Amino acid sequence: MSAKQPLSLTKRLIGSAAFFILFFLGITGFALDRAFVQSQTAAQAERLFIRTFSLLSLAELEDQTLRLPRMLREERFNSPESGLIGLVLNAQRQSVWESLSSEWFTEGDWVRSQPNLNPGDEQFGQHRGFVYQRNGFVWEDSNNQDRYFEFWVLEDATPLNESIATYRQQLWGGLVAASVALLLVLSLITKWGLAPLHLLAAQLTKIRQGDADELTGRYPSELTPLTDSLNQLLSAEQGQRERYRKAMGDLAHSLKTPLAVMKTVQCDDQTTLNEQVDRMSQIVRYQLQRSVTDARQGPVLGQTCDLMAALERLGRALDKAFLEEDKVLDLPQTDRPLLLSMDNNDVLEILGNLIENAFKYGRSVISVDIDDDEKSEQVWVHIDDDGKGVAPEATAHIMQRGKRLDTLQPGQGIGLAMTLDILQSYNAAIEITTSPFGGARFSVQLPKAHH
């Protein structure tokens, strides 16, 4: 059973933002709704309170009874259809006075059923479509007796409720519209903000399909470390593949000389045969190691190679490889070793390729000469032949992998390119000039080991 796929970044951002937008707008709407209802209710209570005291100002105590005019200045108290009703009750909850507008009032029994308020107290409330305000007062009659009366002002609650309903409709409609607008804006912002990631994904798809080699374009500073790292990884992977490809060609090229020597040896020459088999084994290990390691820059610390021993070993192998050809290899003679700060296999590859080429293209003489200045940290090795030579304009061409001038001789055009790769890894140099014998001179500059 496959694991559930996680939500996309877009869904996560929009979903979380939508939750918080709805949450906060909901709280805001609830607070605004409550504040509006309270303000409207307080305003309604204030209006009823003022009307109550307007009735109070008209009241007079006569013969222990409170008298109010039948017709009032405020016309709404005089019309049954106005929805504004005034009542006055005594301590026994009996009606002392009722406005003309109370003719159709049906909640009189409920009003009379309410308990008396304490003198000076007031109450505001709602009951069955009415809002009401009642206040308790005490008058002192002619006998100095306190007389309790309760003033009621009731008004139809429909305008208040409609006002609140209208406000709520506008409030929540506006908040819903604001939520939708914010979500749309957030979606556009999210799409714009994630556009670099979509571009990155598209470019990675092109790279996977082989339509591009690296990530291009301008990315935000937050993504630059990622894109730089990916480009470095892609470059390393491409370099690794290129090294593998080169290694296979280099391996095949490097094995040619040992195989050629093995063809010429007699069956009873076990020493030479074993030497070439060991050489082939070293070549395979060396090329595999080069294919998985990064290119180094400069001499290898802790590794040395005896130049004279390497030349002697190459001389023996190449003499046997070209035994049937009437060619002479002249090697320098010295009793002291000349140590290089290089890997032994690298030295054998460089000099082996150059001397083998001299055998191929030279007519009869191949000479190796060493130019060693004791004060210098470099040593020059010159390989000369008496062949046709190399034109100056062709030197860059033959150093390219797979490029050759002479297609008659067997080969793949790999040796010189491989030699150049190794020399560049040591920051060493190679020069192609004319030899004293009229052929080509290949001069390589190699780093000496410090004593």
Secondary structure, DSSP 4 states (H G I P E B T S, - for coil): -PPPPPPPHHHHHHHHHHHHHHHHHHHHHHHHHHHHHHHHHHHHHHHHHHHHHHHHHH-EEETTEEE--SS-SSGGGG-TTS-EEEEEEETTS-EEEE-GGGGG---HHHHHHSPPPPTT-EEEEEETTEEEEEEEEEEE-TTS-EEEEEEEEEEESHHHHHHHHHHHHHHHHHHHHHHHHHHHHHHHHHHHHHHHHHHHHHHHHHHHHTS-SS--S---TTTHHHHHHHHHHHHHHHHHHHHHHHHHHHHHHHHHHHHHHHHHS-TT-HHHHHHHHHHHHHHHHHHHHHHHSPPP-SPPTT--EEHHHHHHHHHHHHHHHTTTS--EEE----SS--EESS-HHHHHHHHHHHHHHHHHH-SSEEEEEEEE-TTSSEEEEEEEE-SS---GGGHHHHTSTT--S-SSSS--S-HHHHHHHHHHHTT-EEEEEE-TTSSEEEEEEEEBPP-
